Amino acid sequence: MAEQTDDRLVVFVEAFLTHVRSARGLSEQTVRAYASDLEQLVAFADDRGIATLDGVGLELLRDWLWEADQRGLARSTIARRSSSVRAFTRWASESGVLPTDPGARLRAPKSAAHLPRVVGSDQVRVLLDGLASRASGGDPVALRDLAVVELLYATAIRVGELVGIDLTAVDRSRLTVRVLGKGGRERVVPFGVPARDALEAWTSRGRPVLAARAAARTDTAVSSAGAGHSRIAVAGSGSDGALFLGDRGGRLGTRGVYRIVARVLEDLPGEGPSGPHTFRHTAATHLLDGGADLRAVQELLGHASLGTTQIYTHVSSARLREVYRTAHPRA
């Protein structure tokens, strides 16, 4: 790291965020979480008259987490804050701007082990049949929504991976898709025939319609700008090769996927999150229920650690216990 003459804490936080965004290849969601947590730390330190990096010590960090606990923040939030600040102080120490790493001894309460929401296989079938029925009329948005949900469930990929897929990343003959996961790690994930059929219907009949909307907006912008600005283009147009497009023709974003999935799951019985991760959890659990090897599921999900994947073994065990209690005469 270049020599830093401004020793304000906020300046070093900004330098750290630049580092994790460019050098470590972390997802934008992770960077935003770091930024939010460290912004809270800067404000907390400022309230106590600490504005420089060298004023950040273990006692301050412990007070920060304790104050969050007293405010009733969730254990998962406090654990995330602890992780964010430990990453920051480790970077500061390794960069030589702090003589020691005050965050190395910081401990926070572990997140409560909540089992992820899982949709039953019969319910998934009903959901997909409903989407297919709506898409049968050829509406481009309905065709896209069906393809999005089919691919989420078929591959168990993350929402960030889904929206980053380009047309060229899909191999329909081999039934695989290439995705870029956390930490910039690329992997190839298989999918099945129903997902392939939904993708073919979307790319042949739905996507061209939404891409045309973006092209029309571009033409309108060019006309409005006048001849002197004829090269003006609309950001996010369908010409960038994105597999999935939003209603206006630009690349479909994570918020768009959340809205699609929320609509699909809104009438489903049961509690729990209604985001795209529900289909990731569901697919992983159904694979294990069907006898898939845990290591294979780990690779499919793109987990760096097998321990992360093991949460789904607990889900399968919980489901097994539920079936046992319901079906066994002496349960």
N, C-alpha and C positions, 0 to 999 in steps of 0.2 A: 504493500500500500504506500502511495506517495505521502511524504511528510505533511501532516495536517497542522496548520498554524492556528486554526480556530478550534478551541477545545470545548466548545459548547456540546452538551449531550445530544441535542437535536441534530447537530451537524453529523455526528458519528452515526446516529440512527439512520440518517439519509444515506450515508456512505455504505452502511451495512445493507440496506434495502437494494441499493444499486448493485452491490456484490451478489446477493442471492438471486436477483433477477437475471443477471447476465452470466456470471461465472458458474453458478450451481444449477442453472436450468430448472429452477422450481416453477411449479404452476403459478399462474396469476392469482388463483384463489389462496394458495399458501402465502404468497407475498403480501396479499391484502390482509391476511390474518396477522402476519408479523407486524405490518404497519399499524394496524388497529391496536394491537397489544402494546407495542412500544410507544405509541402516541400516548396511551394511558399512563405508561411508566414516566414519560417525560413530564406530563402534567402533575403526576403525584410527586415527583422529585422537586419540581418547581414550587409547589405549594410548601415544601419544606426547606426552601432556600437553596436547593442544589440545582445548579444549572450546567455544571461541567461533568465530563465523563469520569474524572478522577474522584468525584464525590459519590459514585455508585459503588456501594459495598454490599456485603452479604446482609448486614442489618437492614439497610434500606429495602433490599429486595424481599426479605422476609416480612417486613412491615407492609409492603405493597400487597403481597399475597394474603396476609392476615386481614388487611382492610377489605379486600375483595370478599373474603370469607364472611366477615362481619356484615357486609352488605347483602349477604344471601345469594351471591353468585353461585351458579351450579359448579359442582366439582369438576365437571368436564371443562368448563371455561377457565377455572383456576389452573387446572393441569395444563391447558393450552398456553396460558400466560407464562407459566413456569418454563415450558418448552421453548417459547419464543425468546424469553430473556436469556435463557441459558445458551441458545444459539448465538445471540448477540454478544454476550460477554466472552464466549469461546472465540468468536471471530476477533473481537477486540484484543484478546490476549495473544492469539496466534499472529495477529498483525503487528504486535509490539506496541500498541497504543495503551494497553493496560499491563502493568508488571505481573499481575496474577489474574486468575479467572475467579471472580467472586461468585459466579453462578454455578460453579462446579459442585458446591456443597448445598445448593438450594434444593429443597424437597417440597413437593406439593402433594395434596391428596390425590390418589389415583381416581381416574374416572370410574363412575359406576358402570358395571358390566351389563349394559342393556342388550337384550337379544334383539337383533334387527327384525323388522317387520317382514313377514314372508306371506305371499299370496298362494293359496292352494292351487294345485295343478288344474282342478276342475274350474276354479274361478278364472284362472289365466285363459283357459280355453274359451270361456264365455266372453271375457273381455275382448279377446282377439277376434272371435266370431262377430261380435258387435261392430268392431272397427272395420272388419272386412265387408260387412253388410253396408256400412255407410260409404265405403270406398267403391263399392260396385257400381255406383252411379257415375263414376269418373271425376268427381270433384277433386281438384288437385291438392287441396289442403287435407282432405280425408285420405287420399292416397299416401301423402307424406306422413300423416300421423300413424297410419297402419305400419308403414315401413320403419318408422322410428321405434315404435314399441316392439315390433317383431325383432328388430336388430338388437335392441337393448336386452330383451329376454333371451334371444338366441346366443348372444356372445358374452353377456354379463360385463360389458365394458362400462367405464365411468362416463358420466355425462360430458366431461371435458374432452374425453377421447372421441366420443360420438360426434360432437360438433366440429372437431378438427379433421374429420375424414374427408378426403377428396375423392372424386370419381375414380381417379387412377389407382386408388388404394384398394379397390374392390376387385377381387378375382372371382367372377361368377362361375367359371369352369371348375375351379378348385374349391369353391365355396369357402373362401377365406377373405379376411379384411385385415389390412395393416393399420395399426393404431400407434400413436405416440403417447406413452404413459407418463407417470410421474418420473421426475428426474431425467426426462428426455429419453427414456428407455423405449425402444421400439419393439413390438412383438406382433406376430401374425396369429389371428384368432379365427377359428372355424365357425361357420354358421350352417343352418340347415336349409332344406328345400323351401319350407314356408317363408322364411326370411328372404331367400333368393327371389321367389315369386313376387313378394311384396316390393322388393327393391327394383325388379324389372318393370313392374307396373308404374312405380313412382318415377323412375328415370325416363321411361318412354312416353308416359302420358301425363304425369303430374308436374315434374320438374320443368319441362319446356314452357308450361303456362306461367309458372311463377317467375322463371328467368325472363320471359317476355315482359313481365311487369317492370322488372328492373331496367330492361333495355328501353322501355317507353319512358320511364322516369329520366333516364340519361338523355334521351332525345329532347325531352321537354326542358331539361336543365341547359342543354347546349343551345337550344333555340332562344331561351330567355337570356342567356349570357351574351348572345350576339356573335357575329362572325369573328371578332377579335379574340374570342375565348372558345374556339371550336373544340379544343382538346379537353375541356372540362368533363369529368366523369363523376358518377355518383359512387361514393364509397360503399363497399360491400355488395356490389352488383353480382348477379349470378354468373358472370363470366370468369370468376376466380377459380372455378373448378370444384367448388364445394359440393359434397354429395347432397346435403340437406339445405334447403333454402327456407327462409322465413316467408311470411305472407306477402311481404313487399318485394321479394326477390333477392334479398341479400342473404349472406350466410346465416343459417339458423344459429342462434345463440343459446347459452345455457338457460336463460330465463324463459325462452320460447319452449325449450324441452320441458322445463318444470311445469309450465302451463298446460302443455299437452298431456303430461302424465297425471297432473292433478285432475284434469277433466275426466280422464279414463278411470281413475280410482275413486272419484268423489262418491259414487253410489255403492261402493264396496263395503260390506260389513266389516267391523273390526276397527281397532285403533292403531295409531302409529303414523309415521311419516308417509306422505303421499308424493315423494319425489322420485326421480329416476333411479336412485339407489335401491328403491324397493324392488325393482326388477333385477338388479344386480344380486341383491341378497336372495331373491327368490330363485334365480337360475342356479346360483351356487348351491343352495340347499337342495333343490331338486336333483342336481347332479350327484350329490352325495347320497341322497335317498335312493337314487338309482344304482348305486354301487361304484361310482367313480372314485378313483384313487385321489387321496388328499393332495399329493404332490402335483398331480395333473390339474386339479382345480386351482392350486396355487399359481401354476404357470398361466392358466387361462385368465385368472383375475389380475395377473401382473403384480402379485404381492412379493415384496422383497423378502419377507419373513414368513415362514410356515406358521408361526404363532398367530399372525393376523388372520390367516385362513381358518384356523381352528375354531373360531367363533361359530362357524357354520356346523361344526360337529355337535356343538351344544344345542343348536337349533334343531338338528335332526334328532338328537337324543330327547329333547323336550317333546317333539312331535310323537316320537315313539312311546314315551310315557303317557301322553294323552290318549293315543290309540289303545294302549294297554288298559288304562283305567276305564275306557269306554267299552272295550270289547271283552275283557277277561272276566269270567264269572266270579272269580275270587280276588279281583283287584281291590 
